[in-house]
């Protein structure tokens, strides 16, 4: 069936768009690091941040922003 374009079922939920909070955090990380990357950079590049421990007292977003900038600062990008 898939060769005829009649795949049964719906798209995978894990490939769907994130919720509003996830999108806003991604933008918070993306905006400050854009100027760090050279204008001529044309390679697909991903910067991933993961929360490995969370205490509900301190928000992880500021650390994610700093970690992404630090990763770029020590990389060859």
C-alpha positions in Angstrom: 0.0 0.0 0.0 2.8 2.5 0.8 4.0 2.4 -2.8 0.6 3.6 -4.0 0.5 6.4 -1.4 -2.1 4.7 0.7 -0.2 4.3 4.0 -2.5 3.2 6.8 -2.6 5.3 9.9 -1.6 8.8 10.8 1.8 10.5 10.9 4.0 9.8 13.8 3.2 12.0 16.8 6.9 12.3 17.7 7.5 14.1 14.3 4.8 16.7 15.0 5.3 20.3 15.9 6.3 21.1 19.5 4.1 22.9 21.9 4.3 26.7 22.3 6.7 26.6 25.2 9.2 24.3 23.3 9.1 26.6 20.3 9.7 29.7 22.4 12.6 28.1 24.2 14.1 27.1 20.9 13.8 30.7 19.7 15.4 31.9 22.9 18.4 29.7 22.2 18.5 30.4 18.5 18.4 34.2 18.5 21.6 35.0 20.6 23.7 32.4 18.7 22.9 33.5 15.2 25.5 36.3 15.2 28.2 33.9 16.3 27.9 31.8 13.1 29.7 33.2 10.1 27.4 34.5 7.3 28.9 32.1 4.7 28.2 29.0 6.8 26.0 26.7 4.6 26.2 23.4 6.5 23.3 21.8 8.4 24.2 22.4 12.0 22.3 21.3 15.1 22.8 22.5 18.7 21.0 20.2 21.1 20.4 20.9 24.8 19.1 18.3 27.2 18.0 18.7 30.8 19.5 15.9 32.7 18.3 16.9 36.2 15.6 19.3 37.2 14.7 20.6 40.7 11.6 22.7 39.9 13.2 25.6 41.7 15.5 26.9 38.9 14.4 27.3 35.3 16.7 25.3 32.8 16.2 27.7 29.9 19.0 30.3 30.9 21.5 27.4 31.3 20.5 26.0 27.9 21.1 29.4 26.3 24.5 29.7 27.9 25.4 26.1 27.1 24.6 26.6 23.4 26.7 29.8 23.2 29.6 28.1 25.1 29.4 25.1 22.7 29.7 27.3 19.7 32.5 29.4 21.3 34.7 26.3 21.7 33.8 24.7 18.3 35.1 25.3 14.8 31.8 26.8 13.7 
